[in-house]
Amino acid sequence: MSAPPVPPVLDRFFKISERGSTVGREVRGGITTFFAMAYILVLNPIVLGGAEDKFGHQLSAAQLVTVTALVAAVMTVLMGLTANIPLALAAGLGINALVAYQIAPTMSWADAMGLVVLSGIVVCVLVVTGVREAIMYAVPRQMKQAISVGIGLFIAFVGFVDAGFATRVPGETGSVPVQLGDDGTLSGWPVFVFCLGVLLTVALLSRGVNGAILVGIVVMTVVAIVVNEIADIAPERWGLTVPAIPDDVVAFPDFGLVGEFSLLGAVEQVGVLTVVLLVFTLFLTDFFDTMGTAVGVSSEAGLLDERGRVPHLGRLLFVDGLAAVAGGAASASSNTSFVESAAGVGEGARTGLANVVTGTLFALALFLTPLATIVPAQAAAPALVAVGFMLMAQVRSIDWTHIEIAVPAFLTIVVMPFTYSITNGIGAGFIAYVVLKTVVGKAREVPPLLWAVAGLFVVYFAIDPIEQLLGVS
């Protein structure tokens, strides 16, 4: 049976026939993309809601579900309508970890989200001025890959800690800062749920199951609810969220976090230099992740031109910058392009119409907050481990035979989880790259922009002795 004709208006706007697609394929692709990335509705509230700012404040899980769905819905549709590419957006894993575990503890949540807004504005300005190409080529490809790998390890470590699989040794000041479980062994049903969830998630991934991460979260949430009902488990063993059947499935969304940001408040808390470095780190993580994702998804969809360029790249990057602005303004953290969009492409999506479908489903999710807020960390953390594995896979593309790239990549990767800081990892890698390139006589290969950034990071790491030298308290 032949596919029904494409409505002329849709066909002209989205170029559906020109790209060899149909409305049915676009709808299927859009639905598939949503279910492949819907786990972010659970994980983003887990990551952001599980951290405290400098003043001990935490964000509401229910409100985080609302703003996560809201920004994803709006920006995904906008990407489809403007860039006409099946590339969905939502709160970026890795970026939200940076905001939650590094930035927020040094300032208020409003100040931290203001930095996210600033990073998005930087992206938009660079796109409009055409500087994006210079930045794209300034950081070596293998250093970008090392950053992704380091973030992967960092996210996985966060997952192990959130689930209680790894814990800090009480009162430990020696050489063993973390341990297995609470006392060097794994005990308790919540940790069992996490371990089973990791095995289930990786098993689903190995079988190529669409939406494997979301399926793993849903199944383990059900398991957690059953375990909590039949076993005598102290609520604090689960952490912030105790799995229980909600009184209501549907609820009106709570938009209380929208607009709760301070654009320049961080300057008073941490100073101009640190603000510049933090904004740069947010920008760098978002910008290059988007570039890699856009190229990968466009390539799989057969949309790259003869020179390997992404169609409507300027529009794509500008919307991605707006997504960071919107994410910060709504306290949902920076929104960015999701590589899970490739799942929709695999189902036939070739145009922005698929984004309209995905965005509509995110809008419907606004009213399902009670379902998202019953997921305990032990059911969601396996997804962090799985995402960490996916990011870690890029390590194979790094050339470990040349020390001037291998050592900076290594430092970038290990410093992130070992210091619990994405910024520290990027800084260590950049400084090592510049130094080693100079030592081996290849200083000319280092772009001027990278010299400047490495210099900023030197000041960042040496800020305490510099302040003492200048007599600044």
Buried (B, 14 or more C-beta within 10 A) or exposed (E): EEEEEBEEEBBEBBBBBEBEBBBEBBBBBBBBBBBBBBBBBBBBBBBBBBBEBBEEEBBBBBBBBBBBBBBBBBBBBBBBBBBBBBBBBBBBBBBBBBBBBBBBBBBBBBBBBBBBBBBBBBBBEBBEEEEBEEBBEBBBBBBBBBBBBBBBBBBBBBBBBBBBBBBEBEEEEEEEEEBBBBEEEBBBBBBBBBBBBBEBBBEBBEEEBBBBBBBBBBBBBEBBBEBBEEEEBEEEBBBBBBBBEBEEEEBEBBEBBBEBBBBEBBBEBBBEBBBBBBBBBBBBBBBBBBBBBBBBBBBBBEBBEEEEEBBBBEBBBBBBBBBBBBBBBBBBBBBBBBBBBBBBBBBBBBBBBBBBBBBBBBBEBBBBBBBBBBBBBBBBBBBBBBBBBBBBEBBEEBEEEEEBBBBBBBBBBBBBBBBBBBBBBBBBBBBBBBBBBBEEEEEEEBBEBBBEBBEBBBEBBEBEEBEEEEEEE
